[in-house]
Amino acid sequence: MYSHPKSDYVSVTLRDQHCRIYSNGKQRRQSCWRKWRQLSRLQRSLITLLSAVLLLCGMVLYPWLMEHWKGTAGVSLMFFYGMFVFCLLSWRGTVIEADQATEAPPSARGKDEPAVEAVREAFRHAWSGYKQFAWGHDELKPLSKSYGDWFGLGLTIIDALDTMWILGLKEEFEEARRWVENDLSFSKNVDVNLFETTIRILGGLLSTYHLTGDDLFLQRAKDLGTRLMPAFNTPSKIPFSDVNIGKGTAHPPRWTTDSTVAEVTSIQLEFRELSRLTGDPRYQKAVDEVMSQVHRLGGKRDGLVPMFINTNSGKFSHRGVFTLGARADSYYEYLLKQWLQGGKKDTQLLEDYLQAVEGIKRNLLRQTLPSQLTFVGELSHGRLNPKMDHLVCFLPGTLALGTHNGLPADHMDLALRLIETCHQMYVQMETGLSPEIAHFNLQPRTSRDVEVKPADRHNLLRPETVESLFYLYRFTHNPKYRDWGWNILQNFNKYTRVPSGGYTSISNVCDPVNPGPRDKMESFFLGETLKYLFLLFNDDPQLISLEEFVFNTEAHPLPIWPSAL
């Protein structure tokens, strides 16, 4: 296992009302009674029987042992008995799949090829489940061996196209391509979410076109992009959240006239690229108008934006709440990435990004008192809520990417501190997997840094931390980032892998005995999580070079425009 250098070591203790107390020491203690209750009936029966046999043998042999061995053999016998009981009590099974063989982490082996192959094997296992039980549908339900449909557009296939190409899985890629050619149709009377469809499907098609040069994917992308354009037919030109791609109509959700800021400001990379490839300016014009309006709006706080924007008025709504988590996160990511995509020419985008980073540092950044873990909280009407979504773990990678492209060096300093916090959100959980949301302690005279509330203990196989590990390894070559990624992969295998094929999200990262499988494999596990793990372990810096490509928020690489190179 990776051994923390002293300078990188952070001591953290966690506890909530149901989870045990956690520390980052090697031994996580449970009460003997709790361990006993966690054993199966067979295990308890075996221990009871063995105890009775050993007790009987001890009573019979004790006088002779004392006389001839002076107690040595008896002590040895009891020692081995104790070790046997300890091993049984310490057994950590899983209701999902038996433990996978665990190798040493990549840096300890001195090469990364076994880790690369481990990612390929994980992808094949996930893909086999999808192919058997959910082919052509949006998502696999691996436990029930069935499927779920969100839009009915084969999300998993399209999200995984460029991952298969990057991983060199030619057979799997070809069968997916045949499905796109023969079965994918956007002429459906179905409502789709503009943001999710853009980042997963439009982004996936555009990325695959660039990697393969296959015109099939560009034509499908153009068809979809055109069908999404009615979303922008609003009084303010701020797009509706939902589009019927068959009818050519769009509307807000039933419960509001608002769209989320992240959704309307995180479709720009894809629509801009579609205009560049087709020569049709209307796609880029529509999304550029959104960014221009958001740039001019009042209601910001030091570059930070509220979470909602009204499609009628074009103004922020629900003001006073600022977060880098859900509903706002990728706005900040796309400020930087649009600037990079266009060759670092749009100073408005750069200014908004730099101001936002300063706003984060001034308003949202805090440290826990016990161990000085740096985290990004949420601001609600002037009051800080020390809550951080796992989604925020995209930020270390984004900050590092900016520094790599000439932005202030202190952005990298912040990235290094934040990735340590994201790492601790994994290693301090009993499963070694992060919860969806962590709450951080700011009170004195306590040993706890993090609390995990019952509603926040789930893990959805999200990519944000491994995304940032990929960027930080590319820029620093520090092997610990590979080791951290390797441990995450191993814990996915241990607690989320389903024997018949696929991986499942889980409900409780605090409980290694029963993590509570949820029976759902999100498309982003193949589209993002495994892709970033593969790139993290791969030694070729030219494989998706960060000098030539920029990743959209669904990990689909799009080219930095040639005129900018």
Stockholm file with secondary structure:
# STOCKHOLM 1.0

chainA/1-565         MYSHPKSDYVSVTLRDQHCRIYSNGKQRRQSCWRKWRQLSRLQRSLITLLSAVLLLCGMVLYPWLMEHWKGTAGVSLMFFYGMFVFCLLSWRGTVIEADQATEAPPSARGKDEPAVEAVREAFRHAWSGYKQFAWGHDELKPLSKSYGDWFGLGLTIIDALDTMWILGLKEEFEEARRWVENDLSFSKNVDVNLFETTIRILGGLLSTYHLTGDDLFLQRAKDLGTRLMPAFNTPSKIPFSDVNIGKGTAHPPRWTTDSTVAEVTSIQLEFRELSRLTGDPRYQKAVDEVMSQVHRLGGKRDGLVPMFINTNSGKFSHRGVFTLGARADSYYEYLLKQWLQGGKKDTQLLEDYLQAVEGIKRNLLRQTLPSQLTFVGELSHGRLNPKMDHLVCFLPGTLALGTHNGLPADHMDLALRLIETCHQMYVQMETGLSPEIAHFNLQPRTSRDVEVKPADRHNLLRPETVESLFYLYRFTHNPKYRDWGWNILQNFNKYTRVPSGGYTSISNVCDPVNPGPRDKMESFFLGETLKYLFLLFNDDPQLISLEEFVFNTEAHPLPIWPSAL
#=GR chainA/1-565 SS CCCCCGGGCCCCEECCSSSCCEESSSCCCCCHHHHHHHSCHHHHHHHHHHHHHHHHHHHHHHHHHHHHTTTHHHHHHHHHHHHHHHHHHTCCCCSSCCCCCCCCCHHHHTCSHHHHHHHHHHHHHHHHHHHHHCTTSSEEETTTTEEECSSSSCHHHHHHHHHHHHHTCHHHHHHHHHHHHHTCCCCCCCEEEHHHHIIIIIHHHHHHHHHHCCHHHHHHHHHHHHHHGGGGCSSSSCCCSEEETTTTEEECCTTCSEEEHHHHTSSHHHHHHHHHHHCCTHHHHHHHHHHHHHHHCSCCBTTBCCSEEETTTCSEESTTEECSSTTTHHHHHHHHHHHHHTTSCCHHHHHHHHHHHHHHHHHTEEECTTTCCEEECEEETTEEECEEEGGGGGHHHHHHHHHHTTCCHHHHHHHHHHHHHHHHHHHTSTTSCCCSEEEECCCSSCCEEEECCGGGCCBCCCCHHHHHHHHHHHHHCCHHHHHHHHHHHHHHHHHTBCTTSCBCCBSCTTCSSCCCBCSCBCHHIIIIIHHHHHHHHCCCTTTTCTTTEEECTTSCEEECCGGGC
#=GC SS_cons         CCCCCGGGCCCCEECCSSSCCEESSSCCCCCHHHHHHHSCHHHHHHHHHHHHHHHHHHHHHHHHHHHHTTTHHHHHHHHHHHHHHHHHHTCCCCSSCCCCCCCCCHHHHTCSHHHHHHHHHHHHHHHHHHHHHCTTSSEEETTTTEEECSSSSCHHHHHHHHHHHHHTCHHHHHHHHHHHHHTCCCCCCCEEEHHHHIIIIIHHHHHHHHHHCCHHHHHHHHHHHHHHGGGGCSSSSCCCSEEETTTTEEECCTTCSEEEHHHHTSSHHHHHHHHHHHCCTHHHHHHHHHHHHHHHCSCCBTTBCCSEEETTTCSEESTTEECSSTTTHHHHHHHHHHHHHTTSCCHHHHHHHHHHHHHHHHHTEEECTTTCCEEECEEETTEEECEEEGGGGGHHHHHHHHHHTTCCHHHHHHHHHHHHHHHHHHHTSTTSCCCSEEEECCCSSCCEEEECCGGGCCBCCCCHHHHHHHHHHHHHCCHHHHHHHHHHHHHHHHHTBCTTSCBCCBSCTTCSSCCCBCSCBCHHIIIIIHHHHHHHHCCCTTTTCTTTEEECTTSCEEECCGGGC
//
